[in-house]
Every structure is written in structure tokens, then in C-alpha cells.
Amino acid sequence: MRRPLQVYFDEAEIASLETWSRRRGWTKSQAVRAAVRALTAPREQDPLLEMAGMVDGLPSDLSEHFDRYLDATYVAERAPAYAKRARATRARPRR
């Protein structure tokens, strides 16, 4: 059995909720119910949620701009010369 719940949001929150749910083909109600389930689920059932709040000093917009921060901090290791030769050999068509 479902019961109604009245919640007040500001305009920016409503716009964000509408955009988020529209992109996924969900109703706003479905999105809110999913968010409530995610926030109230026991943390031991979700290892990522269990880690929430463990790292101090992260940017406040990290989740919104994760890819940008990842690109800025990731440094690719240089592949050894033999690995480059092996890739080049595999790329050549066999005759």
C-alpha cells in the first residue's frame, strides 16, 4: 500500500529532478522513490555507499564533474618498448 507524502522543493531542485528523471524516462515520483531507497538502504548492502564520507577534502562538485577531475589527475604510465612492438605486431594483417 502506498501513502502520499508532500514535499517542498525550490525551483532549482525541481528543475534538476525533472531533467534527471526525463533523461531516464522516469516520472519524478519514481526518481524520488529510488533516491529514498538508496539513502535508506543499509550501507553494508552497498560497498560504495559504505565508503561515503571516508575521504576528507574532496571538491564539493566532485560528483558533478568527476570525469574532469579524473582527467586532470590521471597520468598514464609509459608502456615498455616491448609492449609497443607486440601491439604493432598484432595490428599487422596476417598473410
C-alpha positions, -999 to 999 in steps of 0.1 A, spaced: 0 0 0 13 34 -9 6 66 10 10 102 -2 38 124 11 40 161 4 75 175 -1 85 211 -9 114 218 -33 128 251 -46 128 258 -83 163 247 -89 157 214 -72 125 208 -92 143 216 -125 172 192 -116 147 165 -107 127 170 -139 158 169 -161 173 138 -143 141 118 -145 133 129 -181 167 117 -193 160 82 -178 124 80 -189 112 81 -153 85 100 -135 95 124 -108 79 101 -83 99 72 -94 131 92 -91 123 104 -56 113 68 -45 146 55 -59 166 82 -41 148 74 -8 156 37 -12 193 45 -20 196 68 10 179 45 35 193 12 24 217 -4 49 252 6 40 266 -29 44 245 -39 13 263 -14 -9 301 -12 -6 302 22 -24 276 37 0 296 22 29 326 43 18 306 76 17 322 103 38 355 84 43 377 109 24 380 145 35 389 175 14 373 164 -19 358 192 -41 322 199 -34 313 194 -71 332 162 -75 302 140 -84 290 166 -110 325 170 -127 340 136 -119 354 130 -154 371 164 -154 388 157 -121 398 122 -132 413 135 -164 432 162 -145 447 137 -120 452 105 -141 487 100 -155 491 71 -179 522 50 -175 545 48 -204 544 13 -219 577 -5 -222 592 -7 -257 585 -45 -260 548 -39 -253 546 -13 -282 563 -38 -306 538 -65 -295 508 -43 -302 523 -33 -336 528 -69 -345 492 -79 -335 479 -50 -356 495 -62 -388 473 -84 -410 485 -119 -415 493 -131 -450 
